[in-house]
Amino acid sequence: MAQSSITVTIKLFAIYQEVYGVSELIREFPPETTVREVLSKIIEEHPELKKWQKITRFSVNFKFVEPDTKLKEGDELVFIPPVSGG
C-alpha cells in the first residue's frame, strides 16, 4: 500500500529561524514532495522570506541538494541562507 504522507524535519537557520522563532519544524507532505515545494509552502506561510528564495541553499541528510530533489520519509531538510559575520 502506498504511503499517504511523509514526515520531514526542517532545520531553520538565520533569517528563517528569526521569522519562525524556532530552529526546527516537523511537517507532513505528500510522498515525493520536492525541496522547492517545501520552500514554497514556507514562503506562503511567511511571505517576507520570498526575497531569500533564490539565494537559499539546501541540504538533505547532510548533503547539498538541488531544489528539485524529492523528499522521503524521515528526511532532514536544512534551509541555508547566506549569512554574514565578522
C-alpha positions as CSV (number, residue, x, y, z in Angstrom):
1,M,0.0,0.0,0.0
2,A,1.3,3.4,-0.9
3,Q,2.3,5.9,1.8
4,S,-0.2,8.8,2.1
5,S,2.3,11.2,3.6
6,I,5.9,11.6,4.7
7,T,7.2,13.3,7.8
8,V,10.2,15.7,7.2
9,T,12.2,17.6,9.8
10,I,13.0,21.1,8.5
11,K,16.0,22.8,10.2
12,L,16.0,26.6,10.1
13,F,18.9,28.9,10.2
14,A,19.5,32.7,10.2
15,I,16.5,34.6,8.8
16,Y,14.3,31.5,8.6
17,Q,14.8,30.8,12.3
18,E,14.3,34.5,13.1
19,V,11.0,34.6,11.3
20,Y,9.6,31.3,12.7
21,G,11.1,31.8,16.2
22,V,12.2,28.1,16.3
23,S,15.1,26.2,15.0
24,E,13.1,23.2,13.7
25,L,9.8,22.3,12.1
26,I,8.3,18.9,11.7
27,R,5.9,18.7,8.8
28,E,4.0,16.2,6.8
29,F,3.9,16.3,3.0
30,P,2.7,14.0,0.2
31,P,5.3,11.4,-0.9
32,E,7.9,12.7,-3.4
33,T,7.4,16.4,-2.4
34,T,10.4,18.4,-3.7
35,V,12.6,20.7,-1.7
36,R,11.2,23.6,-3.9
37,E,7.7,22.7,-2.9
38,V,8.6,22.8,0.8
39,L,10.2,26.2,0.3
40,S,7.1,27.4,-1.5
41,K,5.0,26.3,1.5
42,I,7.3,28.1,3.9
43,I,7.1,31.3,1.8
44,E,3.4,31.0,1.6
45,E,3.3,31.0,5.4
46,H,5.8,33.9,5.8
47,P,5.9,36.0,2.5
48,E,8.6,38.1,4.0
49,L,11.0,35.2,3.2
50,K,10.4,35.5,-0.5
51,K,13.5,37.7,-1.0
52,W,15.7,34.9,0.3
53,Q,14.2,32.3,-2.1
54,K,16.7,32.5,-4.9
55,I,19.8,32.6,-2.7
56,T,19.0,29.9,-0.2
57,R,20.9,26.6,-0.5
58,F,19.5,23.3,0.7
59,S,20.8,20.1,2.4
60,V,19.0,16.8,2.8
61,N,20.5,14.4,5.3
62,F,23.8,16.4,5.4
63,K,24.3,16.6,1.6
64,F,23.8,19.7,-0.5
65,V,20.9,19.1,-3.0
66,E,19.1,20.9,-5.8
67,P,15.6,22.3,-5.3
68,D,14.1,19.6,-7.5
69,T,15.2,16.8,-5.0
70,K,12.3,14.6,-3.9
71,L,12.0,14.1,-0.2
72,K,11.4,10.7,1.5
73,E,10.1,9.7,4.9
74,G,12.3,10.8,7.8
75,D,14.5,13.2,5.7
76,E,16.1,16.1,7.4
77,L,15.9,19.2,5.2
78,V,18.0,22.2,6.0
79,F,17.5,25.8,4.6
80,I,20.8,27.5,4.4
81,P,20.5,31.2,3.6
82,P,23.6,33.3,3.2
83,V,24.9,34.6,6.5
84,S,27.3,37.4,7.2
85,G,29.5,37.7,10.2
86,G,32.7,39.1,11.5
